[in-house]
Amino acid sequence: MPEVIWDLTTKHVLTTDLVHGETLDKMVSADQATRNSVCFISCRMLLINVIVYARIVELNCIKIFVPEN
């Protein structure tokens, strides 16, 4: 988990340190347990973002504009 650098963080900008890792294309050659873990974490992150976005929309925190045909 990256650490927040509070001296460089403002109301509108969150600054964290760099976390080193591997790119997803390198996971093709990883063992099955590692690929399963990456898949689980990626799916969980996606679902959490979808749920949070749906909740923001539900609370009318943002406005969605639908184009008229």
C-alpha positions in Angstrom: 0.0 0.0 0.0 1.5 3.4 -1.0 2.1 5.9 1.8 0.5 9.3 1.5 3.0 12.2 1.3 1.1 14.8 3.3 3.5 17.7 2.6 2.6 17.4 -1.1 -1.1 16.6 -0.7 -3.8 19.2 -1.0 -7.6 19.4 -1.0 -7.6 18.4 -4.7 -4.4 16.4 -5.1 -3.5 13.1 -3.3 0.3 12.4 -3.5 1.6 9.0 -2.7 5.0 7.2 -2.9 5.7 4.9 -5.9 4.9 1.2 -5.4 6.9 -1.0 -7.7 5.3 -4.0 -9.3 4.9 -6.1 -12.4 2.7 -5.4 -15.4 -0.2 -7.7 -16.2 1.4 -9.0 -19.4 4.2 -10.6 -17.3 1.6 -12.6 -15.4 1.1 -14.9 -18.4 4.2 -16.8 -17.4 3.4 -16.7 -13.6 2.4 -19.8 -11.7 -1.4 -20.6 -11.5 -1.7 -19.5 -7.9 -0.3 -16.0 -8.7 -2.5 -15.7 -11.7 -5.6 -16.7 -9.6 -4.6 -14.1 -7.0 -4.2 -11.3 -9.6 -7.6 -12.2 -11.2 -9.3 -12.2 -7.8 -7.9 -8.8 -6.8 -8.7 -7.3 -10.2 -12.3 -8.6 -10.1 -12.8 -7.4 -6.6 -11.4 -3.9 -7.5 -13.7 -3.7 -10.5 -16.8 -4.8 -8.5 -16.1 -2.4 -5.7 -15.7 0.5 -8.2 -19.0 -0.4 -9.9 -20.8 -0.6 -6.5 -19.3 2.8 -5.3 -20.2 4.4 -8.7 -23.8 3.1 -8.5 -24.1 4.4 -4.9 -22.9 7.9 -6.0 -25.5 7.9 -8.8 -28.2 6.7 -6.4 -27.4 9.5 -4.0 -27.6 12.0 -6.9 -24.1 13.2 -6.2 -23.5 13.4 -10.0 -25.7 14.1 -12.9 -25.8 11.7 -15.9 -26.7 13.4 -19.1 -28.5 11.1 -21.6 -28.3 12.3 -25.2 -31.7 12.9 -26.8 -32.4 11.1 -30.1 
